[in-house]
Every structure is written in structure tokens, then in C-alpha cells.
Amino acid sequence: MTFFKKILPAVLLGAIFLFSTMFSSPNPYSINKIQDNLGETRSISELVFSTNRLELKNKLELIIYNSQIRNFILKNIAEFSWTLQESSRLFDYQFFNTEIFYGKNGELFPKYSYCNNYNYQNLILEPYGNTEFIFLVLPMKQEIENSKIHSYQKTYSICKNSKNLNLFISQYQNEKVHILNIYSLFSDESKAYYEYGDTHWNEFGVKTVISKVLEITHSQKAISLKREGYKKENNLVLSRLGLVEIETFQDNYILEFQPTEIKSVLIIRDSFFNESYVSINFLNNFYDIDFITWDNIPNMEAEQIPNFYKDYDFVIFESSIDSFFESRILKFSN
Amino acid sequence: MLLTSYPFLFFLLPVTLFIYFVFFENKKHYKLIYLGAISAYFYFIDNGILLLILIFLTLVTKFQIDKKFFNNYLFVSLILFPLIVFKYSYTFFEFYGLPTPDYIENNFPIGLSFFTFQAIAYYFDSNRNKNNESSFEIFTFLAFFPQLLAGPIVDINTFRNGMGKSATQQEIIMGVHRISIGLLKKFLIADTLSEVTLIFSNTHEIINLSFLSSLIIILSYTFQIYYDFSGYCDIAIGLGMFFGFKLPENFTKPYTSKSFKEFWQKWHITLSNFFKNYVYIPLGGSKTTTLKTYRNLWITFLCTALWHGSSLPFLLWGFLHGFFMTIERLLNFSKVFSNRFITFTLIALSWVPFFSKDLSDVRTIYFGLLNFNFNDDYLLPLIVQNINFKFLVVSIICVLSLNTWKYKFNPNFWSSYALLLFAIVVVISSSVDPFIYFKF
């Protein structure tokens, strides 16, 4: 018995590794560690005696990261902290994810990674030929739905990104460069523009923005929205980063507008134009669309850039505001 | 390999313990070979060929002990040579406008300062002569894996006593308790606070800070460095207990000190003792003229600062401590105006140069403490969004840790293992940040 009590720490710690090896999770949580595969396919027992030290460490680490034990523990912590979140509205009880925080009623908000004053000058923002640019620079959820944040965070946890956008508009907006001020579009505090458990816009947010885009692209005066039924919210971020699955519903809206022509549009997109939030079928009613992500914008010489978009009527640049002013805006620098 | 990394905690440690308890626990000679081999492997995994530095220090020390070939100055210079190359040579290269060689720039043997100092202390230890250790014994002594990377700096008697005995069941329970406490200090407290301090260290060109940001950053770092380093030491001490070693304590509630003198008796005790025994006392200590005592004090703090790094912020940190110690002595501060709050405040303020990238950051934080306009403080939103329930609980623990209550909790089997399970849950739900003190 004494002997067993002595080796018990080894047994307990070793059991975690053993079970992790035997039971790996099909959908492990937040694996942001990429294994640098150097062509190494040897087993751990072989790697222990090899000089490939980094591969061994990576492999051991990933076994735990990928294990069902870890996922089980995280899931239970998430459920426990969510119970606190629902029963007490005093604090943000998020325990393990450092990218998100919770509001008064458990609403999910994204954390800023940078917060600064930007004043970019000398950007090249002159569309070639008949093409026009539309900028959809999406505010962070907390900047719009400020009343849903805990009161101890309300005053001091918001970056002044609207200032950056106003400056950007005043410097670069003209008849061929349209910069939507979504702060003023999303200004009705009684309405929700973002999903409850997500950092992206909801149905009302989507339709509000799209109606304004249609007004530009199809030269309309005012396109109104009509409420029609309900639909389920995605809450994808809450499920992916908070490990909490909940079901919430939102009003469904339709646009009171029938287009007479289909415009060709290139969308340089961020995550707001993901299929889950804006379906291609819906957009196809108005546009002939091509998508490209910001990362995939080819590096070109300044004079070649128009070749990239000259066949489109409009190019829509869609980005969350923090990433836009932090780095993406530099795509337009000289 | 970090003591808190998954590969160590859940693979190398259990395998090492299992083999040790089954085969080597009661066989002194084999225990030495086993611990030496495991320690070498432990160091090799993170540092590769740099393991040769440990072997170099071992062989030079043994050679000097046996042959007395060098005088003491030359021997110490030789022992310090790898440390100077890897830690300070970039200053030399910068001074002469030369590029630092890639190998030196991209590699730092983790824990180099610690085992270098341990080798020096071993050579000059009066207890050394009681037993003539073999080269392998000296290697195992220097490389003993629980304390290899960040101390505590161990004397040879501790090592000899540990080699001669195996752990009792109560010591194992105590070891489990200390390791669990160490893991919780690191993962629950230090890493939660680091979410705030990293905002400061990851931001370049901070122009403006307000009182609130500066205060939160200073307090967070003050407690982070304590819980980070003392957590590591708890893990090292706990691991030592498994193998029969009683490693020395490195911290005894330093933030409850009433003076800087008391603080340095409670903070990083083994390093303080090293500088006291091998710098301050050989220079004459306080048993000399008043002027020379102050000179000795300033030299000791200069060495302490240089040990942490040769950059200006570290030197400023050493200067501040030397300055406060001097004021204390001059005014007999500890008797006239003994106050825990003031001492804690000054210690917290003196950490600013320690964690700042450069002197401009130091100035920004200090001036921030006087700025009550929160509008232009662009770090404040990043900090405030991290203040959640976990941060609040951690803050309460930090404040409560400033108490001076005297009670002793004797862990038993159930309490220790319950704590271990809780620690494992916290570890598995966290990502691993390296310890602050590994870079030294």
C-alpha cells in the first residue's frame, strides 16, 4: 500500500497521457498549435531516443491537446461557468478563452487585440474606369451594443474606432468611393444588430447594411425592410470559442426591392460575408458575385492593380474595423 | 523542458517517477546515475547541444578541485565565460557596431545563470572538502532537473543529504501538495495576471497611459512575477521531495516586508544569499567603515541588476533598490518608519524598469500614474476587457496573500490529491506561458 501511494502521482499524471493516446477527440478545442511536420512519422517510443527533440515535444503536446480528456474538462468548465453566467449577471465568467468576453446577459463580445488612433495619409484610393469602391468597415459589437456590457466595463472598454472611421470618410469619400458609416446605420439602441452568441451581424444587421449597399449599387433612394417570421441565430462563435451551445431566435427580414439589373461585384471579404451570415443565394438576387479574402489579394505593382478589378461594376471591401485600421488599410498604401 | 509543459507533466515526469520508485529508490549509486541521466536528457530536449556547457562547467570545476591549476579569479572567469558569451556579449558587439553572431543571438541555454552560480558556490563552499565528489556527481548536482532551469540555487550538503535518503510517504504527500500549489500559482494566478501585463509588453510605442492603466499594470506585474517565480520554486521543491531532496525555500512572503532589507531576506533567498556570501561579505560587508559599507551595498546591487541583464532598465531597477536600501540605512528607516504599505508600494514601483522594454516605457508608466485623463489611453480598453470574474478572484487572492496571519496547514493524503486533481483541471484548460525567470 505504501508503495502504491508513492507511485500514485506517477500513475495519475501518466494516466492522462495514456488515455489521451487511446482516446483522441474527433473535434479538439481550439488547436492553434500547428505541428511542424518535418516528415517525421516515427512513434513516440522511437522519438524518445532520437535527436529530433522538437518533433517529440510537439507530438507529446498535440496528444494532450487532441485528447478527449482535455475536451471533456473544457466542456465541463464551460458549462459550469455558463451556469454562473445565467444565474448571476454581475460578472463575465469566461474562464479559459482569452479572445472573447461575456456581457450582462451572456452576450458574446470579441476582445480587441489593438486599440489606437490611426491617421493614414497618402493612400491610393482611386478606382479605375467605371468601377466604384464600397467600404463596409464593420464596428466591433461592443461599440454598437454598448448597453449589453457589464457596467464596470462600459465606460472604459471601448476603443474609439468611430473616430478613425470618421477621419477615413472625411479624407477619402467621393463619388466613386463610398464608405458606409455603419455606426450611424446601427445607431438605434433599442435594436440588436449582432447575434446573441456571435461577434457577427444578425439578420437585421445584414439586411440593414445590404439595403444601403443596394441603394448605392442600384441607385435607389430608400429601400425598406419588412419583418417576416423568425429564424435561428447561428451563435457559432459561442459554440467554437466558448464551448456553449444555445438556441436563440431572431426576427427574419426581407428587402422590399426588386432589381431590374444584376450588377457585377467583387467582394474582398472578412468573416461577415460567411455563408452562415449572408447566403450567396440571397446575394445572387442582386449581384453577379466573386469573392476573395483579404489574405488572397495578390501582391501587384500599382499599375497592374486595376487589371485585378476593372471588369466589375463595384468592389466591396468588407472588414471588421479593428483589422481594417490595424493592417488591411495598408493594402492601399503607396 | 518547462516544468509546466504538457510533455513534462504528463509524460516525462510520470515515466521518470515510475521507473525511479520501481527500480532505483533505495539504491544510492544507481539513483545518482539515473538522476544524472534523466537530468541530462531533460536539458537536452530544450537545449540540444548546449548541454555541453553543463559538461564544460562540470569538468572545469572538477579539474580545478583536483589540480588547483588556476587561481580563483581565473577559475571564476572561466566558469563565467559561457554566461558572458551568451548573456552579455551582445553589448560588446553593439558597442563596436558589429552584428551579434546568429548562434548567440538565437540560442540561450536556459537556466545558465543559475547553474553557473551553483558551480561557483560549490567550489567555494567550505563543506565541499568533506567529500570528494566525482565528475558525474558534480554534473548531477549542477544538472538536477527540478531546480536546473530557475533554481533555487542548492548547496552541496542539500544534494548529499538527498542522495542518501529516499522519500517517506508523508514527504510524497507534501511533494504532491507543493507541486499542486505551484501549478495553481503559475496557471491560475500568474497567467491570469499576464493577460494584462502582456498587453503592455506586446504594444509598441506606447505614447500615453492613464493612472488606471499604470496602476493595474504595475500591480498585476508585481503579483505576477511573485506567483510565477514562487510557483516554479514550489514545483521544484515538490519534485525534489519525491526524490528525497529538501530543496531550500526561495520565498517567504516577501511582500509583507516592512523594509527593503527584510524584502531581500524573503525574496529569491538563494540568489540573495549567493550575492551576500560571494560579493557583499568578501568586500567587507557591513563590518567596515560606513562609506565602504555603502560601496559594498551598491556593488552588490549592481551585480544583482547585471545578473538579470545588462540593459538600462535592469540597471535602473538595481539602482532603485540600492537607493532605497541606502535611504533605509541612513535614516534607520526600519526602526523609525517601519511600514508594510510604503515598502510594498515602493517595491511595486521599482518593478516598472524590470518589466519595461526601455527607459521610455518606464517614463510612460511613471508619468501615467499622474495622468487622470482616461480619454487618450489606448491601452485602457484592452485592459478593462480582461477584467472578469477570474481576474477578480485572482486579485482577491493577491490582496489576501499580503496578510501576516500565522497558521500552518498540514496537508494529508486526500487534501493533496484533491488539490492535484484541481491543478490538473486548471493546467489542461490553459495554454502554457513560459516562466519569467527562465530567461535569466
Interface residues (C-beta under 8 A of the other chain):
Chain A: T2 F3 K5 K6 I7 L8 P9 A10 V11 L12 L13 G14 I16 F17 S20 T51 R53 L56 K57 L60 E61 I64 Y65 I69 R70 I73 L74 I77 L84 F91 D92 Y93 Q94 F95 F96 T98 F101 Y102 F109 K111 Y112 S113 Y114 C115 N116 N117 Q142 Y152 Q153 Y156 S157 I158 C159
Chain B: M1 S5 Y6 P7 L9 F10 F11 L13 P14 V15 T16 L17 F18 F21 V22 E25 F44 I45 D46 G48 A167 Q169 I172 G175 V176 I179 E195 T203 L212 F242 F374 Y378 L379 L380 P381 L382 V384 Q385 N386 I387 N388 F389 K390 L392 F413 Y417 L420 L421 I424 V425 I428 S429 S430
